[in-house]
Amino acid sequence: MLLITTPMCEKILEFGKIKEFKVNKNPDEEEGDLAILLSESKVKMNSLAIKLNTFSQIKESIIKVSTYSENGEISDEEIKAIFSSYEIASKWLYPTDKVLQLKEENSKNKVKVYSEFLKDIVKDMNFTINNENYEYAIYPDYLKNIVKEKENIKLIEIPTHNNVSKDPIIRCEMRYDILENIN
């Protein structure tokens, strides 16, 4: 089976121990049997949509993709080994007392979120989403010109697209790190 993926998902195939695949920003330009891409993307060929916004979504995506490997589904030990070299990812995927305490503190912070992918992260970190009465506005960098400053509201800009690593765990760590430090 010939797999095609996009640059933003390439690392997931590598983590999933897929040895042979093609990478193209536009998978429909390639001859292939299955495209593996972000859930927001649409292609004409058969596809597997994955989400990479939170560490648990990344873990689930690695497991899904690994079923296409010659070796079959990746083991729990192999997943732990992948995440163990990423400090922020590891502590959120396998919560420490510090993370549990931070989640408790985050629940007291009311936020407005300007994109669906950021909602996944905000929910995972246990912030309270409140679009009427909020202290923080969390938005992707591509909406910078739309989000307006308001008195007593702290704006939190989250990098996307060309401003982030192609490694989904590093990308996710950067976003979590920004949100860990909003207080």
PASEBA-1860 file (N, C-alpha, C; in nm, 3 decimals):
! residues 183
1> MLLITTPM> 0.085/-0.118/0.000/0.000/0.000/0.000/0.089/0.124/0.000 ~ 0.062/0.214/-0.093/0.140/0.337/-0.104/0.070/0.449/-0.027 ~ 0.137/0.500/0.075/0.084/0.607/0.159/0.140/0.741/0.118 ~ 0.055/0.843/0.122/0.094/0.981/0.093/0.059/1.062/0.217 ~ 0.145/1.155/0.253/0.114/1.242/0.367/0.159/1.384/0.337 ~ 0.119/1.474/0.423/0.159/1.614/0.410/0.277/1.640/0.503 ~ 0.351/1.748/0.481/0.466/1.777/0.568/0.429/1.787/0.718 ~ 0.309/1.836/0.747/0.270/1.851/0.888/0.243/1.717/0.956
9> CEKILEFG> 0.223/1.611/0.879/0.194/1.478/0.935/0.309/1.379/0.919 ~ 0.412/1.418/0.848/0.522/1.328/0.816/0.581/1.260/0.939 ~ 0.603/1.336/1.043/0.666/1.283/1.165/0.580/1.175/1.230 ~ 0.449/1.185/1.218/0.359/1.084/1.274/0.383/0.950/1.206 ~ 0.402/0.951/1.074/0.432/0.827/1.003/0.566/0.769/1.048 ~ 0.663/0.857/1.069/0.793/0.811/1.119/0.779/0.750/1.258 ~ 0.706/0.817/1.348/0.681/0.763/1.482/0.609/0.629/1.474 ~ 0.517/0.617/1.377/0.439/0.494/1.360/0.513/0.383/1.288
17> KIKEFKVN> 0.641/0.405/1.262/0.730/0.307/1.201/0.690/0.270/1.058 ~ 0.635/0.369/0.986/0.606/0.351/0.845/0.736/0.381/0.771 ~ 0.783/0.287/0.695/0.913/0.301/0.629/0.903/0.372/0.494 ~ 0.799/0.341/0.418/0.789/0.396/0.283/0.660/0.476/0.267 ~ 0.677/0.602/0.228/0.564/0.690/0.201/0.615/0.810/0.123 ~ 0.523/0.881/0.062/0.558/1.003/-0.009/0.502/1.122/0.067 ~ 0.572/1.234/0.058/0.529/1.358/0.123/0.500/1.461/0.015 ~ 0.380/1.518/0.023/0.344/1.623/-0.072/0.240/1.712/-0.004
25> KNPDEEEG> 0.260/1.841/-0.014/0.164/1.936/0.044/0.025/1.916/-0.017 ~ 0.022/1.867/-0.142/-0.103/1.838/-0.213/-0.107/1.689/-0.249 ~ -0.153/1.603/-0.157/-0.149/1.458/-0.181/-0.217/1.412/-0.310 ~ -0.320/1.483/-0.356/-0.388/1.443/-0.479/-0.298/1.452/-0.602 ~ -0.184/1.519/-0.591/-0.089/1.527/-0.702/-0.006/1.399/-0.714 ~ -0.016/1.311/-0.616/0.063/1.187/-0.613/-0.026/1.067/-0.646 ~ 0.036/0.962/-0.696/-0.031/0.833/-0.712/-0.016/0.761/-0.578 ~ -0.127/0.724/-0.518/-0.118/0.654/-0.391/-0.250/0.589/-0.355
33> DLAILLSE> -0.245/0.505/-0.251/-0.364/0.432/-0.208/-0.437/0.501/-0.094 ~ -0.361/0.573/-0.011/-0.421/0.635/0.107/-0.342/0.760/0.145 ~ -0.415/0.867/0.170/-0.353/0.991/0.218/-0.374/0.999/0.369 ~ -0.269/1.031/0.441/-0.279/1.053/0.585/-0.253/1.201/0.607 ~ -0.356/1.271/0.659/-0.347/1.416/0.670/-0.429/1.469/0.786 ~ -0.409/1.598/0.812/-0.483/1.662/0.921/-0.632/1.659/0.893 ~ -0.711/1.649/0.999/-0.856/1.634/0.985/-0.923/1.748/0.908 ~ -0.861/1.867/0.908/-0.918/1.981/0.837/-0.897/1.972/0.687
41> SKVKMNSL> -0.803/1.889/0.644/-0.767/1.879/0.502/-0.862/1.787/0.427 ~ -0.882/1.818/0.302/-0.969/1.737/0.217/-0.893/1.698/0.090 ~ -0.909/1.571/0.052/-0.848/1.521/-0.071/-0.948/1.432/-0.143 ~ -0.919/1.404/-0.270/-1.007/1.318/-0.350/-0.983/1.170/-0.323 ~ -0.858/1.133/-0.294/-0.825/0.992/-0.271/-0.873/0.947/-0.133 ~ -0.872/0.817/-0.111/-0.904/0.764/0.023/-0.809/0.827/0.123 ~ -0.861/0.858/0.242/-0.774/0.924/0.339/-0.804/0.881/0.481 ~ -0.704/0.901/0.564/-0.715/0.883/0.708/-0.690/1.020/0.768
49> AIKLNTFS> -0.792/1.076/0.832/-0.779/1.208/0.893/-0.733/1.191/1.037 ~ -0.632/1.268/1.074/-0.580/1.261/1.211/-0.579/1.402/1.273 ~ -0.583/1.404/1.406/-0.577/1.531/1.478/-0.446/1.533/1.557 ~ -0.381/1.650/1.559/-0.251/1.663/1.625/-0.247/1.786/1.716 ~ -0.360/1.822/1.775/-0.365/1.943/1.856/-0.323/1.922/2.001 ~ -0.349/1.805/2.055/-0.312/1.775/2.194/-0.220/1.653/2.195 ~ -0.156/1.632/2.307/-0.064/1.517/2.317/-0.140/1.385/2.307 ~ -0.260/1.378/2.363/-0.338/1.254/2.352/-0.383/1.232/2.207
57> QIKESIIK> -0.415/1.338/2.133/-0.450/1.322/1.992/-0.329/1.274/1.912 ~ -0.212/1.325/1.944/-0.090/1.281/1.876/-0.066/1.133/1.904 ~ -0.080/1.094/2.030/-0.062/0.953/2.068/-0.160/0.865/1.990 ~ -0.288/0.902/1.988/-0.390/0.825/1.916/-0.357/0.818/1.766 ~ -0.308/0.927/1.711/-0.274/0.930/1.568/-0.157/0.839/1.537 ~ -0.057/0.837/1.624/0.057/0.747/1.604/0.008/0.602/1.604 ~ -0.079/0.570/1.698/-0.132/0.433/1.706/-0.210/0.398/1.579 ~ -0.299/0.488/1.534/-0.378/0.464/1.412/-0.287/0.441/1.291
65> VSTYSENG> -0.189/0.530/1.277/-0.100/0.523/1.161/-0.014/0.397/1.167 ~ 0.026/0.356/1.287/0.113/0.239/1.300/0.047/0.109/1.253 ~ -0.085/0.108/1.245/-0.153/-0.013/1.196/-0.120/-0.039/1.049 ~ -0.068/0.062/0.979/-0.027/0.046/0.839/0.120/0.005/0.827 ~ 0.188/-0.008/0.939/0.328/-0.049/0.940/0.340/-0.200/0.918 ~ 0.453/-0.240/0.865/0.480/-0.384/0.848/0.478/-0.455/0.983 ~ 0.515/-0.382/1.089/0.524/-0.442/1.222/0.391/-0.438/1.299 ~ 0.290/-0.374/1.243/0.161/-0.365/1.312/0.160/-0.254/1.415
73> EISDEEIK> 0.053/-0.253/1.493/0.031/-0.144/1.589/0.146/-0.131/1.690 ~ 0.182/-0.007/1.714/0.290/0.027/1.806/0.249/-0.006/1.950 ~ 0.344/-0.046/2.031/0.314/-0.085/2.170/0.312/0.036/2.264 ~ 0.253/0.017/2.381/0.252/0.123/2.483/0.393/0.165/2.522 ~ 0.484/0.068/2.531/0.623/0.099/2.568/0.689/0.186/2.461 ~ 0.662/0.156/2.335/0.719/0.236/2.226/0.662/0.378/2.227 ~ 0.533/0.391/2.258/0.471/0.525/2.269/0.537/0.602/2.382 ~ 0.553/0.539/2.497/0.616/0.606/2.612/0.758/0.648/2.578
81> AIFSSYEI> 0.829/0.565/2.503/0.966/0.598/2.463/0.969/0.721/2.373 ~ 0.873/0.731/2.282/0.867/0.848/2.193/0.849/0.974/2.277 ~ 0.751/0.973/2.366/0.717/1.093/2.443/0.817/1.123/2.555 ~ 0.894/1.025/2.596/0.986/1.047/2.709/1.095/1.149/2.678 ~ 1.126/1.168/2.550/1.231/1.265/2.514/1.176/1.407/2.498 ~ 1.049/1.425/2.524/0.984/1.557/2.517/0.930/1.590/2.656 ~ 0.990/1.687/2.720/0.959/1.718/2.860/0.813/1.759/2.883 ~ 0.766/1.857/2.807/0.630/1.908/2.827/0.528/1.802/2.788
89> ASKWLYPT> 0.550/1.737/2.675/0.456/1.634/2.628/0.443/1.521/2.729 ~ 0.555/1.477/2.779/0.556/1.366/2.873/0.476/1.398/3.000 ~ 0.495/1.518/3.052/0.426/1.552/3.178/0.276/1.572/3.158 ~ 0.232/1.611/3.037/0.089/1.628/3.013/0.023/1.497/2.972 ~ 0.093/1.413/2.899/0.036/1.285/2.859/0.030/1.188/2.976 ~ 0.128/1.198/3.063/0.134/1.116/3.185/0.141/1.214/3.302 ~ 0.024/1.272/3.339/0.020/1.389/3.429/0.095/1.372/3.561 ~ 0.175/1.474/3.589/0.246/1.483/3.715/0.157/1.560/3.814
97> DKVLQLKE> 0.195/1.561/3.940/0.121/1.640/4.040/0.119/1.787/4.001 ~ 0.230/1.835/3.946/0.239/1.974/3.904/0.136/2.005/3.795 ~ 0.118/1.914/3.700/0.020/1.933/3.593/-0.122/1.929/3.650 ~ -0.147/1.837/3.740/-0.281/1.829/3.801/-0.312/1.958/3.878 ~ -0.213/2.013/3.945/-0.230/2.140/4.016/-0.254/2.254/3.916 ~ -0.179/2.254/3.806/-0.196/2.357/3.704/-0.335/2.349/3.642 ~ -0.385/2.227/3.618/-0.520/2.211/3.563/-0.623/2.269/3.659 ~ -0.603/2.249/3.786/-0.694/2.305/3.887/-0.690/2.457/3.881
105> ENSKNKVK> -0.571/2.514/3.874/-0.557/2.660/3.864/-0.618/2.712/3.733 ~ -0.595/2.640/3.624/-0.648/2.681/3.494/-0.801/2.687/3.493 ~ -0.865/2.599/3.571/-1.012/2.595/3.572/-1.070/2.728/3.622 ~ -0.991/2.805/3.691/-1.036/2.935/3.743/-1.019/3.047/3.640 ~ -0.948/3.019/3.531/-0.923/3.118/3.426/-1.028/3.107/3.316 ~ -1.101/3.217/3.295/-1.204/3.221/3.191/-1.140/3.273/3.063 ~ -1.159/3.196/2.955/-1.096/3.231/2.828/-1.197/3.230/2.714 ~ -1.168/3.311/2.615/-1.238/3.307/2.487/-1.139/3.251/2.387
113> VYSEFLKD> -1.183/3.156/2.305/-1.095/3.089/2.211/-1.144/3.115/2.069 ~ -1.050/3.153/1.981/-1.084/3.193/1.845/-1.062/3.089/1.737 ~ -1.042/2.963/1.772/-1.034/2.859/1.668/-1.060/2.723/1.730 ~ -1.106/2.632/1.647/-1.140/2.498/1.695/-1.017/2.421/1.742 ~ -0.906/2.431/1.670/-0.788/2.355/1.712/-0.737/2.402/1.848 ~ -0.749/2.531/1.876/-0.707/2.583/2.006/-0.804/2.541/2.116 ~ -0.930/2.522/2.083/-1.027/2.473/2.183/-0.986/2.337/2.236 ~ -0.933/2.251/2.148/-0.887/2.119/2.192/-0.779/2.134/2.299
121> IVKDMNFT> -0.685/2.223/2.276/-0.575/2.243/2.371/-0.627/2.304/2.500 ~ -0.708/2.407/2.489/-0.762/2.478/2.605/-0.843/2.383/2.694 ~ -0.924/2.297/2.631/-1.002/2.199/2.708/-0.909/2.098/2.776 ~ -0.806/2.052/2.704/-0.712/1.956/2.762/-0.640/2.016/2.883 ~ -0.614/2.145/2.877/-0.543/2.212/2.987/-0.639/2.258/3.097 ~ -0.769/2.235/3.076/-0.873/2.259/3.176/-0.907/2.405/3.202 ~ -0.887/2.490/3.103/-0.933/2.628/3.115/-1.085/2.630/3.102 ~ -1.148/2.732/3.154/-1.293/2.748/3.141/-1.322/2.839/3.023
129> INNENYEY> -1.391/2.784/2.924/-1.427/2.863/2.806/-1.554/2.941/2.838 ~ -1.545/3.073/2.820/-1.658/3.161/2.848/-1.647/3.278/2.750 ~ -1.730/3.279/2.649/-1.719/3.380/2.543/-1.777/3.516/2.581 ~ -1.845/3.525/2.694/-1.904/3.652/2.736/-1.820/3.722/2.842 ~ -1.781/3.649/2.942/-1.710/3.705/3.056/-1.575/3.633/3.069 ~ -1.471/3.691/3.009/-1.342/3.623/3.005/-1.228/3.719/3.038 ~ -1.117/3.658/3.082/-0.997/3.735/3.119/-0.889/3.726/3.011 ~ -0.894/3.618/2.932/-0.793/3.593/2.830/-0.861/3.563/2.697
137> AIYPDYLK> -0.806/3.617/2.589/-0.849/3.585/2.453/-0.735/3.508/2.387 ~ -0.761/3.384/2.351/-0.659/3.297/2.293/-0.692/3.282/2.144 ~ -0.595/3.319/2.059/-0.622/3.322/1.916/-0.499/3.278/1.836 ~ -0.523/3.221/1.716/-0.410/3.184/1.629/-0.350/3.309/1.565 ~ -0.222/3.305/1.538/-0.152/3.422/1.483/-0.213/3.476/1.355 ~ -0.278/3.391/1.276/-0.337/3.440/1.151/-0.462/3.526/1.173 ~ -0.511/3.534/1.296/-0.624/3.622/1.328/-0.581/3.748/1.402 ~ -0.452/3.774/1.402/-0.397/3.888/1.476/-0.467/4.020/1.441
145> NIVKEKEN> -0.499/4.042/1.315/-0.560/4.168/1.274/-0.710/4.175/1.303 ~ -0.767/4.062/1.344/-0.911/4.058/1.372/-0.940/4.073/1.522 ~ -0.854/4.013/1.604/-0.877/4.017/1.748/-0.844/4.157/1.800 ~ -0.937/4.216/1.864/-0.923/4.354/1.913/-0.888/4.354/2.061 ~ -0.804/4.449/2.098/-0.771/4.466/2.239/-0.891/4.521/2.314 ~ -0.911/4.467/2.432/-1.018/4.516/2.519/-0.957/4.540/2.656 ~ -1.016/4.634/2.726/-0.968/4.667/2.860/-0.978/4.544/2.951 ~ -0.874/4.518/3.027/-0.868/4.407/3.124/-0.870/4.268/3.061
153> IKLIEIPT> -0.844/4.258/2.932/-0.837/4.128/2.865/-0.694/4.109/2.815 ~ -0.636/3.997/2.854/-0.500/3.968/2.809/-0.509/3.885/2.681 ~ -0.441/3.930/2.574/-0.440/3.860/2.447/-0.325/3.759/2.443 ~ -0.358/3.636/2.404/-0.259/3.530/2.396/-0.256/3.480/2.251 ~ -0.148/3.513/2.181/-0.132/3.472/2.041/-0.058/3.339/2.035 ~ -0.113/3.245/1.957/-0.055/3.112/1.943/-0.004/3.094/1.799 ~ 0.123/3.059/1.784/0.182/3.041/1.650/0.120/2.923/1.574 ~ 0.109/2.941/1.440/0.055/2.836/1.353/0.134/2.832/1.222
161> HNNVSKDP> 0.099/2.735/1.141/0.148/2.718/1.004/0.299/2.733/0.990 ~ 0.346/2.836/0.921/0.489/2.851/0.893/0.569/2.892/1.016 ~ 0.502/2.927/1.123/0.571/2.974/1.243/0.593/2.865/1.347 ~ 0.576/2.739/1.306/0.589/2.628/1.400/0.672/2.514/1.340 ~ 0.716/2.425/1.428/0.794/2.309/1.387/0.705/2.211/1.310 ~ 0.766/2.135/1.221/0.694/2.028/1.151/0.676/1.907/1.244 ~ 0.755/1.900/1.351/0.739/1.793/1.449/0.615/1.827/1.533 ~ 0.510/1.744/1.526/0.385/1.779/1.595/0.400/1.786/1.747
169> IIRCEMRY> 0.491/1.711/1.804/0.509/1.716/1.949/0.576/1.847/1.989 ~ 0.678/1.888/1.915/0.743/2.017/1.943/0.643/2.131/1.922 ~ 0.564/2.122/1.816/0.462/2.222/1.787/0.363/2.232/1.904 ~ 0.319/2.120/1.950/0.223/2.115/2.060/0.287/2.165/2.190 ~ 0.412/2.126/2.214/0.482/2.172/2.334/0.493/2.325/2.337 ~ 0.522/2.384/2.224/0.535/2.530/2.218/0.403/2.595/2.257 ~ 0.293/2.542/2.209/0.161/2.599/2.238/0.124/2.579/2.385 ~ 0.148/2.461/2.437/0.119/2.435/2.578/0.205/2.524/2.667
177> DILENIN> 0.331/2.540/2.629/0.423/2.623/2.708/0.371/2.768/2.718 ~ 0.323/2.820/2.609/0.268/2.956/2.610/0.150/2.963/2.707 ~ 0.062/2.865/2.700/-0.059/2.865/2.783/-0.030/2.829/2.929 ~ 0.076/2.754/2.953/0.115/2.724/3.092/0.155/2.850/3.166 ~ 0.202/2.949/3.091/0.261/3.067/3.152/0.177/3.193/3.136 ~ 0.045/3.181/3.126/-0.035/3.300/3.104/-0.061/3.380/3.232 ~ -0.046/3.318/3.345/-0.073/3.392/3.472/0.041/3.484/3.507
END
